[in-house]
Amino acid sequence: MSEALVLIRHITIDCADPYGLAEFWGRVTGWPMGEGDEPGDPEVLLESSEGPGLLFIRVPEGKSAKNRLHLDLQPRRRTRDEQVEWLVGIGAKVFDDQRRPDGAGWVTMTDPEGNEFCVERSAQERASG
């Protein structure tokens, strides 16, 4: 593998409530907020030791169309279906269910501000067929 030409430091998400959305995604990822981030801040960072962090920035306009970019989540401690159920419990909504009878597929969900993301099968589920 060759050396990357750039480092992607953050994936930035425009939103109405940076702190509130960062709280949701912090629960999803287990990543901590940046030091000193507080409710009402115009920018809030979730820091990851494994790759780009998530940076939430307040914007005046609301979400009006489908995301042009979204996150695909692969659960580490739950099955896909357990992860979907847990996410619904913390405020996500199922948007489009693409699970197939053979166990394959994914679920497209929305976060509390309507941003789409997908939940795929865990590595263990993929390995077992």
C-alpha positions in Angstrom: 0.0 0.0 0.0 1.4 3.4 -0.9 1.5 6.4 1.4 -1.6 8.6 1.4 -1.3 11.9 -0.3 -3.5 13.6 2.2 -4.8 13.0 5.7 -8.6 13.2 6.2 -8.7 14.7 9.7 -12.5 15.2 10.1 -15.7 14.4 8.4 -17.8 17.6 8.8 -21.6 17.5 9.4 -23.7 20.6 9.1 -26.4 20.8 11.7 -28.7 22.9 13.8 -27.4 21.7 17.2 -23.7 20.7 17.1 -23.6 19.6 20.8 -26.8 17.6 20.7 -25.9 15.8 17.5 -22.4 15.1 18.8 -23.9 13.6 21.9 -25.9 11.2 19.7 -22.9 10.3 17.5 -20.7 10.0 20.6 -23.0 7.3 21.9 -23.0 5.6 18.6 -19.2 5.6 18.1 -18.0 5.7 21.7 -15.7 8.6 20.8 -15.2 11.5 23.2 -16.0 15.1 22.5 -13.2 17.6 22.2 -11.9 19.1 25.4 -14.0 22.2 26.3 -16.9 21.5 24.0 -20.1 22.7 25.6 -23.9 23.1 24.7 -24.4 26.1 22.5 -20.9 25.9 20.9 -21.0 26.5 17.1 -18.6 23.6 16.5 -18.2 20.3 18.4 -15.6 17.6 17.6 -15.8 13.9 18.3 -12.2 12.6 18.3 -11.3 9.2 17.0 -8.0 7.3 17.6 -8.7 5.2 14.5 -9.4 7.6 11.7 -11.1 10.9 10.9 -13.1 12.5 13.7 -16.6 13.9 13.2 -16.9 17.7 13.3 -20.4 19.1 13.8 -20.8 22.7 12.7 -23.9 24.9 13.1 -25.4 26.2 9.9 -28.5 28.4 9.6 -30.3 26.4 6.9 -32.0 23.1 7.7 -31.5 19.8 5.9 -33.6 19.9 2.7 -32.4 16.9 0.5 -30.8 13.5 0.6 -27.2 13.4 1.9 -24.5 13.4 -0.9 -22.2 11.6 1.6 -23.1 9.2 4.4 -21.5 6.9 6.9 -21.7 3.1 6.7 -21.5 1.5 10.2 -20.3 -2.0 10.9 -21.2 -3.0 14.5 -18.3 -4.5 16.6 -20.3 -5.7 19.6 -23.7 -6.3 18.3 -25.3 -7.9 15.2 -26.7 -5.6 12.6 -30.2 -6.1 13.8 -29.3 -5.6 17.5 -27.5 -2.4 16.4 -30.5 -1.1 14.5 -32.7 -1.8 17.5 -30.3 0.0 19.9 -30.0 3.0 17.5 -33.8 3.4 17.4 -33.7 3.4 21.2 -31.4 6.4 21.3 -33.2 8.5 18.7 -32.4 7.2 15.2 -35.1 6.2 12.8 -35.3 3.5 10.1 -35.5 5.2 6.7 -35.1 2.2 4.3 -34.8 -1.4 5.3 -32.7 -3.4 2.7 -32.4 -6.6 4.8 -32.9 -9.8 2.8 -34.4 -13.1 3.8 -30.9 -14.7 3.5 -29.5 -12.3 6.2 -27.6 -10.1 3.8 -28.4 -6.4 3.3 -28.3 -3.2 5.3 -30.6 -0.7 7.0 -30.5 3.0 6.1 -31.3 5.1 9.1 -31.5 8.8 10.0 -29.9 10.5 13.0 -32.0 13.0 15.1 -31.4 15.8 12.5 -32.4 13.6 9.5 -28.9 12.7 8.2 -28.8 9.3 6.5 -26.4 6.5 7.5 -26.4 2.8 6.9 -25.9 -0.2 9.3 -24.3 -3.2 7.7 -23.7 -6.7 9.1 -21.0 -7.2 11.6 -17.7 -8.8 10.6 -18.8 -12.0 12.4 -22.1 -12.1 10.5 -20.3 -11.6 7.2 -17.8 -14.4 8.0 -20.6 -16.8 8.9 -22.3 -16.3 5.6 
